[in-house]
Each structure stands twice: as structure tokens, then as C-alpha cells.
Amino acid sequence: MMLQRNGSAQQQGQTDEYQRYVVPGIQNLGNTCFFNAILQALASVSSFQEYLDEVVRQSALKAHVRHIPFTNALHDCIEELAPTMEHEPRPAVAPRRLNAELVYKLAAFRGNKQQDSQELLQFLMNLVSEEQKRCAVRDNGLRDLTSRDEAAFMSKSISDVRHDESVKNNKYWNPLHGLQVNLLQCTKCKRYRPMNNHPFLDVSLSFKSDQGKKPVTLTDCLRMYTEPEAIQGVECSYCSVLQELRVTRQAFEATQRQIAREKASFDDVELEIAQHERKEWIHTLEKALTSSQVIDLEDFDQHIPRVLQDCHKRLQFSRSPDVFCFHFNRKVYLAWSGSARKLDTHVNFPLELDMSAFCEYEQAATEDKALMNGYASSGSASHGGKALNGHSASSPFGSLGLPSFTHPHLIYQLKAVILHQGNERYGHFTAYRRIANGQWFFISDDAVRNATQDEVLKSCAYMLFYERKTRAKHVESTEDDDDSLPDVPFEPRV
């Protein structure tokens, strides 16, 4: 099928059961195919358009429009790329103002050099975030600069993030931003603990190129990305407290037997005092083991010997974004030659993606607000008076005590695919774009044509954009105790 260079194309071969639309192409301003492909992908994601609308609206209300020139240019460009009815085609968009703002702010994009779409996405989101932040600082004054220090913010635990006032008061955030957390699970007690949060904008996935005839899938890549890693000699707070409780109980019981044997002795009073202190210590340890708070050995009045155990570390998505952007690492370096090579391996990806298996910690926060020290053992174990059922201890990491069913907010729909034709040194970026009524288009700069789902699924993807199917249009701050991670707005540094 011939590409049409009038700047737009209509979906052919469709029935008249719904209105057919057209989308505009984008002029190449000089090796800007990488830029055009990203713009088409972002234009296909409604939540990102809503985010830009809100940023521009908020800045206009506060008379800060002149402080967000790049965001305004990006917003206007995305609006120009919106679909129109087939009898109202638009000419190809020429994003000169947006390109001028980009090269003005980032020297790396000057000179019409070939660049990478994935790297560009990072720069674009960073520029928008910086402008949004600058407006917030002008609105709130210098007082908020220290209270919202990002380094301190990112060092907080998931629980602290959910309670952070700056998060609760932020009613709009970039839908591509999410949180990852590394979880450590003790192989002895099966408890896990979250480490620090890490922001992400996109997820870079690797795959094995030597799988023979076995096809590579997106799910395989995600499993590899979140694959548990064995670590030896890790301090386990729960096992340390449990060992201290066991030792103290043994000493208490031995002394009780001694008192019973001697009955009356000159040091009975001293023994009784010692027993009273042991009894209180036992109560303190038992309370810590059944608390919903993460155990910190430094919080105890007495020294507790540390117990080292083997652990498994695993990455989880602790706050899923409205838009998951996946990037495939197709450039590999050959050790024997020191040169780079591009992998053209096809990766199977679905139209609809269930991320439940990779967001178990997020689900845990949704299902139960207070996981006792991250407990993830068998269903027969106590959980602060409750049992966590459905956990299988057969795997080294296992699930996090959750029933195996799909969470609607973790179902994502494919919205755009970015391709790279060429080798590891240079090439051409193109995009497949889906619009709301299900139509697909193939876009190469200003050349646009219709595409089928089968064609999209057979393509050799470089980047994938998935948008949450079920999402709230607006997140309000609430005063209740619902700390569910899916509803937490978050704006990290990229």
C-alpha cells in the first residue's frame, strides 16, 4: 500500500458502523524522525494529553504561562496531532516552535543530528517536570523548596510516600511516572521488607537472543527484569528478634525451674527481679513480632544480636503509572570484538497487557494496609491476628500473600509502537498509533497510512506504550485512611 504524503490518512477496509477518522503526519525538520515518532506516540495517550491540559490550565490560572514555554509548545503540538473526521483532514504538522524550544534548552539536540527516541522521551518529560516544578515554587514560595526536596523524598518508604502531604496536595502528575521498589525476602522466615523507592519513566527490557526457535514475549522480558536475585549474609530483623525471644524464654524458663527447686534462698528476691525484667523483655519482643510496623533493631532499649540469613531480592512496581512505556535494549556489545550490534529479534506483545504479576507489592498495599513486617509466608501463619491466605512458599520469592486474580486497574491497552529501521549506528524511526475508536495508523514523518492489528503485532518493536484501561479521570486528596498505592499521585525527577 502506498504511503500518502498529504499529511493524513484514513482507515480503509472498515465498516460504516462508526465514524472513521484521519490523523496528521509530522514534517521532518532535519533528521527529526526520532522526535516525530515520540510525538505521535504521546498523542495516542489520552492521559498524557489530560496531564498537559491540566499543567497549562493551572499555570494560566496562576499567571505563570510565560514560565512554561516548552510545555505550552508541546501541548499545542499534541493538540494539532489529534484525530479529525475523514472529511476534515489536516496538513502535516510542522513543530518548529517545539523544536526551537528543545534545541534552545538542550545543546545535545542542536545541529540536526540523529538521536534516539527513548533518550528524547527522558529529556521531554524532564523539561515538562522542571517547568511544572518552577511554577509550583513561584506559587508556594521558598518554604516548599526544603519540604519537597526530592532526594529526601525518594529515600522515604512506600508507607511514608502515601502519607506525604506534598503528594496528597498534588492533584495532577505525569501519567508516565511510577515507582519501583526492591524487595528483600528472607528465605528462613519468608518475611520481606521494602527498600527505598526509585522513580521510573520507562522500563528498559532485555531479552536473550539465543533462544533458538522459542519466541520471545513481552512477559518473558518482564519476568527477566523482575527475576529474583539470591543474596547471602543479609541481616534479618525479624529473625534477630525471634532468636532473641527464643533465648530469653529459655533463660526465663530455666530460672523458673531453679526457683522451684531452691524454693527459699537468700537471692530469691534478686531472681524474682531478674525474672520480672525478662518477662517484660519477652512482652516487648512479642509485641514487635506482631506489630504492623517494620522492625528496626535500633529502636530497642537492649542490644539484640544480629542474625544473618540468605535472602532473595526482587524488583516490583510499587506504584504503577497510567502509562507503561517499555523500551527494548536492542543494541548489544560483543565482548570478543568490542563492537556493537543491533538485535532484530521479534518480541511478541499483546494488545492487552495484565501487569498484576509484576505489581504484587502494590496489590498488597491495596488488599491490606499493614503487612506485618512484610509477611509473605504460608496462610497458616499469624498476621497481626489475621491470616494471609493464598501464598505459595514453593518459589524462592513466591507471591506476596495475595489471591491470584486480575486487578482491573492493572490491565493496560496498547496505544502506540515505535520502530527503528536500520543498524546500531543509524536508521529511521517510525510509529504505529491507535486512536480511541480502535483504528491503527502507520506513520513515517509526514507519510501516513492505515494499518491493521495483525501488522502492528508482527512489527519489530523498539518502544511500546500501554495505557491503563480503567483509571480515574481526576484524583482528589482525601482525608480517609485509604492508602492504596494506585491512587497516589507522584511526580519524580527523571
Secondary structure as GFF3:
##gff-version 3
##sequence-region A 1 494
A	DSSP	beta_strand	8	10	.	.	.	ID=ss1
A	DSSP	beta_strand	21	24	.	.	.	ID=ss2
A	DSSP	alpha_helix	33	43	.	.	.	ID=ss3
A	DSSP	alpha_helix	46	61	.	.	.	ID=ss4
A	DSSP	three_ten_helix	65	67	.	.	.	ID=ss5
A	DSSP	alpha_helix	69	80	.	.	.	ID=ss6
A	DSSP	beta_strand	84	85	.	.	.	ID=ss7
A	DSSP	alpha_helix	96	105	.	.	.	ID=ss8
A	DSSP	three_ten_helix	107	109	.	.	.	ID=ss9
A	DSSP	alpha_helix	117	140	.	.	.	ID=ss10
A	DSSP	alpha_helix	143	147	.	.	.	ID=ss11
A	DSSP	alpha_helix	150	154	.	.	.	ID=ss12
A	DSSP	alpha_helix	158	163	.	.	.	ID=ss13
A	DSSP	alpha_helix	165	168	.	.	.	ID=ss14
A	DSSP	beta_strand	178	186	.	.	.	ID=ss15
A	DSSP	beta_strand	192	200	.	.	.	ID=ss16
A	DSSP	beta_strand	203	205	.	.	.	ID=ss17
A	DSSP	beta_strand	216	217	.	.	.	ID=ss18
A	DSSP	alpha_helix	218	225	.	.	.	ID=ss19
A	DSSP	beta_strand	229	235	.	.	.	ID=ss20
A	DSSP	alpha_helix	237	262	.	.	.	ID=ss21
A	DSSP	alpha_helix	268	289	.	.	.	ID=ss22
A	DSSP	three_ten_helix	297	299	.	.	.	ID=ss23
A	DSSP	beta_strand	308	319	.	.	.	ID=ss24
A	DSSP	beta_strand	323	328	.	.	.	ID=ss25
A	DSSP	beta_strand	331	333	.	.	.	ID=ss26
A	DSSP	beta_strand	340	342	.	.	.	ID=ss27
A	DSSP	beta_strand	347	348	.	.	.	ID=ss28
A	DSSP	beta_strand	352	354	.	.	.	ID=ss29
A	DSSP	three_ten_helix	356	358	.	.	.	ID=ss30
A	DSSP	alpha_helix	360	367	.	.	.	ID=ss31
A	DSSP	three_ten_helix	372	374	.	.	.	ID=ss32
A	DSSP	beta_strand	382	383	.	.	.	ID=ss33
A	DSSP	beta_strand	386	387	.	.	.	ID=ss34
A	DSSP	three_ten_helix	408	410	.	.	.	ID=ss35
A	DSSP	beta_strand	411	422	.	.	.	ID=ss36
A	DSSP	beta_strand	427	434	.	.	.	ID=ss37
A	DSSP	beta_strand	440	444	.	.	.	ID=ss38
A	DSSP	beta_strand	447	451	.	.	.	ID=ss39
A	DSSP	alpha_helix	453	457	.	.	.	ID=ss40
A	DSSP	beta_strand	461	468	.	.	.	ID=ss41
A	DSSP	three_ten_helix	485	487	.	.	.	ID=ss42
###
